[in-house]
């Protein structure tokens, strides 16, 4: 898990660098933060609901 988390973090950093510096699809940092936050919610909310036992209490 630790190795996969480190690899995913490295991939995220590389993609952020590409998106912030690419001339064709250049994003500003606030737009990138908005998109990354939405993606994080989509992935983490279902995981939280499945893994946490008393989330609805």
N, CA, C and O atoms as a GROMACS GRO file, in nm:
protein
  228
    1UNK      N    1   0.082  -0.119   0.000
    1UNK     CA    2   0.000   0.000   0.000
    1UNK      C    3   0.086   0.126   0.000
    1UNK      O    4   0.055   0.223  -0.068
    2UNK      N    5   0.194   0.122   0.075
    2UNK     CA    6   0.281   0.239   0.083
    2UNK      C    7   0.347   0.268  -0.052
    2UNK      O    8   0.358   0.384  -0.093
    3UNK      N    9   0.390   0.164  -0.120
    3UNK     CA   10   0.454   0.183  -0.250
    3UNK      C   11   0.353   0.236  -0.352
    3UNK      O   12   0.385   0.325  -0.431
    4UNK      N   13   0.232   0.181  -0.350
    4UNK     CA   14   0.131   0.229  -0.445
    4UNK      C   15   0.088   0.372  -0.413
    4UNK      O   16   0.062   0.450  -0.505
    5UNK      N   17   0.081   0.408  -0.286
    5UNK     CA   18   0.048   0.546  -0.249
    5UNK      C   19   0.157   0.643  -0.294
    5UNK      O   20   0.128   0.753  -0.340
    6UNK      N   21   0.282   0.602  -0.280
    6UNK     CA   22   0.394   0.686  -0.323
    6UNK      C   23   0.394   0.701  -0.475
    6UNK      O   24   0.418   0.810  -0.527
    7UNK      N   25   0.366   0.593  -0.546
    7UNK     CA   26   0.360   0.599  -0.692
    7UNK      C   27   0.244   0.687  -0.738
    7UNK      O   28   0.258   0.764  -0.833
    8UNK      N   29   0.129   0.676  -0.673
    8UNK     CA   30   0.014   0.759  -0.709
    8UNK      C   31   0.042   0.906  -0.681
    8UNK      O   32   0.002   0.992  -0.760
    9UNK      N   33   0.109   0.937  -0.573
    9UNK     CA   34   0.145   1.075  -0.541
    9UNK      C   35   0.243   1.131  -0.645
    9UNK      O   36   0.231   1.246  -0.686
   10UNK      N   37   0.338   1.049  -0.686
   10UNK     CA   38   0.433   1.093  -0.788
   10UNK      C   39   0.362   1.118  -0.921
   10UNK      O   40   0.391   1.217  -0.988
   11UNK      N   41   0.270   1.030  -0.958
   11UNK     CA   42   0.194   1.048  -1.081
   11UNK      C   43   0.111   1.176  -1.075
   11UNK      O   44   0.102   1.250  -1.173
   12UNK      N   45   0.050   1.203  -0.960
   12UNK     CA   46  -0.029   1.324  -0.943
   12UNK      C   47   0.059   1.449  -0.959
   12UNK      O   48   0.019   1.545  -1.024
   13UNK      N   49   0.176   1.446  -0.901
   13UNK     CA   50   0.267   1.560  -0.911
   13UNK      C   51   0.310   1.585  -1.055
   13UNK      O   52   0.317   1.699  -1.100
   14UNK      N   53   0.339   1.478  -1.127
   14UNK     CA   54   0.380   1.492  -1.267
   14UNK      C   55   0.265   1.548  -1.350
   14UNK      O   56   0.286   1.638  -1.431
   15UNK      N   57   0.145   1.495  -1.331
   15UNK     CA   58   0.029   1.544  -1.406
   15UNK      C   59  -0.001   1.690  -1.375
   15UNK      O   60  -0.036   1.766  -1.465
   16UNK      N   61   0.012   1.729  -1.249
   16UNK     CA   62  -0.009   1.869  -1.213
   16UNK      C   63   0.093   1.958  -1.282
   16UNK      O   64   0.058   2.064  -1.333
   17UNK      N   65   0.217   1.915  -1.285
   17UNK     CA   66   0.320   1.994  -1.353
   17UNK      C   67   0.291   2.009  -1.501
   17UNK      O   68   0.311   2.116  -1.558
   18UNK      N   69   0.246   1.903  -1.564
   18UNK     CA   70   0.214   1.908  -1.707
   18UNK      C   71   0.096   2.002  -1.732
   18UNK      O   72   0.101   2.086  -1.822
   19UNK      N   73  -0.009   1.990  -1.651
   19UNK     CA   74  -0.128   2.072  -1.670
   19UNK      C   75  -0.102   2.220  -1.642
   19UNK      O   76  -0.162   2.307  -1.705
   20UNK      N   77  -0.013   2.250  -1.548
   20UNK     CA   78   0.017   2.390  -1.516
   20UNK      C   79   0.110   2.454  -1.617
   20UNK      O   80   0.113   2.577  -1.629
   21UNK      N   81   0.188   2.374  -1.691
   21UNK     CA   82   0.285   2.433  -1.782
   21UNK      C   83   0.253   2.410  -1.930
   21UNK      O   84   0.316   2.470  -2.016
   22UNK      N   85   0.156   2.325  -1.960
   22UNK     CA   86   0.122   2.295  -2.098
   22UNK      C   87   0.062   2.418  -2.167
   22UNK      O   88  -0.025   2.484  -2.110
   23UNK      N   89   0.108   2.448  -2.286
   23UNK     CA   90   0.058   2.564  -2.359
   23UNK      C   91  -0.082   2.541  -2.414
   23UNK      O   92  -0.163   2.634  -2.418
   24UNK      N   93  -0.112   2.418  -2.455
   24UNK     CA   94  -0.242   2.388  -2.514
   24UNK      C   95  -0.356   2.387  -2.413
   24UNK      O   96  -0.464   2.437  -2.443
   25UNK      N   97  -0.333   2.333  -2.295
   25UNK     CA   98  -0.436   2.322  -2.194
   25UNK      C   99  -0.390   2.381  -2.062
   25UNK      O  100  -0.405   2.318  -1.958
   26UNK      N  101  -0.335   2.499  -2.066
   26UNK     CA  102  -0.278   2.559  -1.947
   26UNK      C  103  -0.389   2.599  -1.850
   26UNK      O  104  -0.482   2.671  -1.886
   27UNK      N  105  -0.378   2.551  -1.726
   27UNK     CA  106  -0.472   2.584  -1.620
   27UNK      C  107  -0.402   2.672  -1.518
   27UNK      O  108  -0.281   2.663  -1.500
   28UNK      N  109  -0.479   2.757  -1.452
   28UNK     CA  110  -0.420   2.827  -1.339
   28UNK      C  111  -0.432   2.739  -1.215
   28UNK      O  112  -0.505   2.640  -1.217
   29UNK      N  113  -0.365   2.774  -1.109
   29UNK     CA  114  -0.359   2.686  -0.992
   29UNK      C  115  -0.495   2.669  -0.924
   29UNK      O  116  -0.523   2.562  -0.869
   30UNK      N  117  -0.580   2.771  -0.926
   30UNK     CA  118  -0.711   2.759  -0.862
   30UNK      C  119  -0.804   2.666  -0.941
   30UNK      O  120  -0.880   2.591  -0.881
   31UNK      N  121  -0.799   2.671  -1.072
   31UNK     CA  122  -0.880   2.579  -1.153
   31UNK      C  123  -0.834   2.435  -1.133
   31UNK      O  124  -0.916   2.344  -1.123
   32UNK      N  125  -0.703   2.415  -1.128
   32UNK     CA  126  -0.650   2.282  -1.105
   32UNK      C  127  -0.693   2.230  -0.968
   32UNK      O  128  -0.728   2.113  -0.955
   33UNK      N  129  -0.689   2.315  -0.867
   33UNK     CA  130  -0.733   2.276  -0.734
   33UNK      C  131  -0.881   2.236  -0.733
   33UNK      O  132  -0.918   2.139  -0.668
   34UNK      N  133  -0.963   2.309  -0.805
   34UNK     CA  134  -1.104   2.277  -0.814
   34UNK      C  135  -1.125   2.138  -0.875
   34UNK      O  136  -1.200   2.057  -0.821
   35UNK      N  137  -1.059   2.110  -0.986
   35UNK     CA  138  -1.075   1.980  -1.051
   35UNK      C  139  -1.021   1.866  -0.964
   35UNK      O  140  -1.083   1.760  -0.955
   36UNK      N  141  -0.906   1.888  -0.901
   36UNK     CA  142  -0.848   1.783  -0.818
   36UNK      C  143  -0.934   1.756  -0.695
   36UNK      O  144  -0.945   1.641  -0.652
   37UNK      N  145  -0.995   1.860  -0.638
   37UNK     CA  146  -1.081   1.841  -0.522
   37UNK      C  147  -1.206   1.761  -0.559
   37UNK      O  148  -1.249   1.675  -0.483
   38UNK      N  149  -1.264   1.789  -0.674
   38UNK     CA  150  -1.382   1.715  -0.717
   38UNK      C  151  -1.348   1.567  -0.741
   38UNK      O  152  -1.426   1.479  -0.704
   39UNK      N  153  -1.235   1.541  -0.801
   39UNK     CA  154  -1.193   1.404  -0.825
   39UNK      C  155  -1.168   1.332  -0.691
   39UNK      O  156  -1.204   1.215  -0.676
   40UNK      N  157  -1.108   1.402  -0.596
   40UNK     CA  158  -1.082   1.342  -0.465
   40UNK      C  159  -1.213   1.306  -0.394
   40UNK      O  160  -1.222   1.200  -0.332
   41UNK      N  161  -1.312   1.393  -0.402
   41UNK     CA  162  -1.442   1.364  -0.339
   41UNK      C  163  -1.506   1.242  -0.404
   41UNK      O  164  -1.560   1.156  -0.334
   42UNK      N  165  -1.501   1.234  -0.536
   42UNK     CA  166  -1.562   1.121  -0.607
   42UNK      C  167  -1.497   0.988  -0.564
   42UNK      O  168  -1.566   0.887  -0.552
   43UNK      N  169  -1.366   0.988  -0.542
   43UNK     CA  170  -1.299   0.864  -0.504
   43UNK      C  171  -1.308   0.836  -0.354
   43UNK      O  172  -1.322   0.720  -0.314
   44UNK      N  173  -1.299   0.939  -0.271
   44UNK     CA  174  -1.289   0.916  -0.128
   44UNK      C  175  -1.423   0.901  -0.057
   44UNK      O  176  -1.431   0.830   0.044
   45UNK      N  177  -1.528   0.963  -0.106
   45UNK     CA  178  -1.658   0.952  -0.040
   45UNK      C  179  -1.711   0.809  -0.041
   45UNK      O  180  -1.751   0.759   0.064
   46UNK      N  181  -1.712   0.740  -0.155
   46UNK     CA  182  -1.757   0.600  -0.150
   46UNK      C  183  -1.667   0.512  -0.063
   46UNK      O  184  -1.717   0.424   0.008
   47UNK      N  185  -1.537   0.535  -0.068
   47UNK     CA  186  -1.446   0.456   0.015
   47UNK      C  187  -1.474   0.478   0.163
   47UNK      O  188  -1.471   0.384   0.242
   48UNK      N  189  -1.503   0.602   0.201
   48UNK     CA  190  -1.535   0.633   0.340
   48UNK      C  191  -1.665   0.565   0.382
   48UNK      O  192  -1.673   0.508   0.491
   49UNK      N  193  -1.766   0.570   0.297
   49UNK     CA  194  -1.893   0.508   0.330
   49UNK      C  195  -1.882   0.357   0.343
   49UNK      O  196  -1.952   0.296   0.424
   50UNK      N  197  -1.795   0.296   0.265
   50UNK     CA  198  -1.778   0.151   0.271
   50UNK      C  199  -1.692   0.109   0.390
   50UNK      O  200  -1.725   0.012   0.459
   51UNK      N  201  -1.585   0.182   0.416
   51UNK     CA  202  -1.488   0.139   0.518
   51UNK      C  203  -1.522   0.182   0.659
   51UNK      O  204  -1.487   0.112   0.754
   52UNK      N  205  -1.586   0.294   0.676
   52UNK     CA  206  -1.619   0.341   0.811
   52UNK      C  207  -1.747   0.274   0.858
   52UNK      O  208  -1.848   0.274   0.787
   53UNK      N  209  -1.742   0.216   0.977
   53UNK     CA  210  -1.856   0.140   1.026
   53UNK      C  211  -1.974   0.227   1.068
   53UNK      O  212  -2.087   0.200   1.029
   54UNK      N  213  -1.949   0.329   1.145
   54UNK     CA  214  -2.058   0.409   1.202
   54UNK      C  215  -2.066   0.547   1.138
   54UNK      O  216  -2.082   0.647   1.208
   55UNK      N  217  -2.056   0.554   1.008
   55UNK     CA  218  -2.054   0.682   0.940
   55UNK      C  219  -2.191   0.751   0.942
   55UNK      O  220  -2.198   0.874   0.938
   56UNK      N  221  -2.297   0.675   0.948
   56UNK     CA  222  -2.432   0.733   0.943
   56UNK      C  223  -2.486   0.768   1.081
   56UNK      O  224  -2.591   0.831   1.092
   57UNK      N  225  -2.417   0.728   1.186
   57UNK     CA  226  -2.468   0.751   1.323
   57UNK      C  227  -2.432   0.889   1.371
   57UNK      O  228  -2.466   0.926   1.483
   0.00000   0.00000   0.00000
